[in-house]
């Protein structure tokens, strides 16, 4: 296990952890912060904090859940410090699509653009639960552990977030990209 190797002094093991988790940690920060520069800064801070506090990690739980929680907390803290927890409209920065193959149709791309825009307009606590559940595919229990709230709070936030998305995109109800 990489974490155990790092705890025993193997610096290369931590480098492997960074390589393995840098993209999901950046994405977690991005979906909260909506700015790539801030997300990059938070991702660096997360790995620095993880390296310094690796002894706090409890191996009974998934390492990814532990580091993801650090990313979400760092992101929310940055939002609070900057006073930027307000909603944003259609002009919010969106992550670039990695690779759109030739089979992509214009309508699917437009639905995705609108969905991303609507997601970015949600408050941070709603974006976090939608992202964790639907993009990272965390269970309710994992989400509760990461967010340090009860399962019922996760379910309530997710329900509210979905309702807000439905209200923002009523014509997309039941369609698939």
Rosetta blueprint (number, residue, H / E / L):
1 X L
2 X H
3 X H
4 X H
5 X H
6 X H
7 X H
8 X L
9 X L
10 X L
11 X H
12 X H
13 X H
14 X H
15 X H
16 X H
17 X H
18 X H
19 X H
20 X H
21 X H
22 X H
23 X H
24 X H
25 X H
26 X H
27 X H
28 X H
29 X H
30 X H
31 X H
32 X H
33 X H
34 X L
35 X L
36 X H
37 X H
38 X H
39 X H
40 X H
41 X H
42 X H
43 X H
44 X H
45 X H
46 X H
47 X H
48 X H
49 X H
50 X H
51 X H
52 X H
53 X L
54 X H
55 X H
56 X H
57 X L
58 X L
59 X L
60 X L
61 X L
62 X L
63 X H
64 X H
65 X H
66 X H
67 X H
68 X H
69 X H
70 X H
71 X H
72 X H
73 X H
74 X H
75 X H
76 X H
77 X H
78 X H
79 X H
80 X H
81 X H
82 X H
83 X L
84 X L
85 X L
86 X L
87 X L
88 X L
89 X L
90 X L
91 X L
92 X L
93 X L
94 X L
95 X L
96 X L
97 X L
98 X L
99 X L
100 X L
101 X L
102 X L
103 X L
104 X L
105 X L
106 X H
107 X H
108 X H
109 X H
110 X H
111 X H
112 X H
113 X H
114 X H
115 X H
116 X H
117 X H
118 X H
119 X H
120 X H
121 X H
122 X L
123 X L
124 X H
125 X H
126 X H
127 X H
128 X H
129 X H
130 X H
131 X H
132 X H
133 X H
134 X H
135 X H
136 X L
137 X L
138 X L
139 X L
140 X H
141 X H
142 X H
143 X H
144 X H
145 X H
146 X H
147 X H
148 X L
149 X L
150 X L
151 X H
152 X H
153 X H
154 X H
155 X H
156 X H
157 X H
158 X H
159 X H
160 X H
161 X H
162 X H
163 X H
164 X H
165 X H
166 X H
167 X H
168 X H
169 X L
170 X H
171 X H
172 X H
173 X L
174 X L
175 X L
176 X L
177 X L
